Amino acid sequence: MNKVAAFLKESQTELRRVNWPSRDETIRYTWIVIVLSAFLTVVLGGLDYLFTYVASKYLL
């Protein structure tokens, strides 16, 4: 039980040292992730469509 209490106390101490992002930074980073995910979705979907087209046209 003593080890659990020590772990929880050390965890709490470490969490106080964390440099948490501001609300504006969090919103900005979230939008960056959404935009990049959408972009990669379009690129990978386009490549999938292209490869499927080429395979069905010339290989099958």
N, C-alpha and C positions, 0 to 999 in steps of 0.2 A: 504493500500500500504506500510505503514511503517513496518508492520509485515513481509511482503514478503522480503523487503530489508534486514531486520535484520536476517531473516532465511538464506538468500543467503550468507550474510557476515559470519555468524557463520558456515555455511557449508564449506565455503572456508577455514576458519581458522582450522576447524577440519581436512580437507583433507590434509593440510600442515603437520599435526602431524602424519599422517599415516606412518607406517614403511613399505614401499612397498618392495616386494621381488625383488632380483636381477634377471637378465635375466637367469642366470644359475639355480637359485632356481626354477624359473617358469618352465623352460624346464624339470628339474628333477621331479618336482611335477606332471607335465602333463604326463610324462612317467609312473610314479607310478600309476596314475589314469587309464591310458589306460591298463596297464598290469593287474591291479587288476580287472578291468571291464571284460577283456577278460577271466581271470581265473574264475571269478564268472559265466560268461556266459557258459563256458564249464562245470563247476560243476552243475549248475542248469539245463542245457540241458541234462546232463547225468542222473541226478535224474529224470527228466521228462520222458526220454526214459525208464529208469528202471521201474518207477511206471506204465507207460503205458503198458509196456511189461507184468509186473506181473498182472495188472488188466485185460488185454485181455486174458492172458493165464489161469488164475485161477478164475477169477470172472465172466467172460462172457461166 
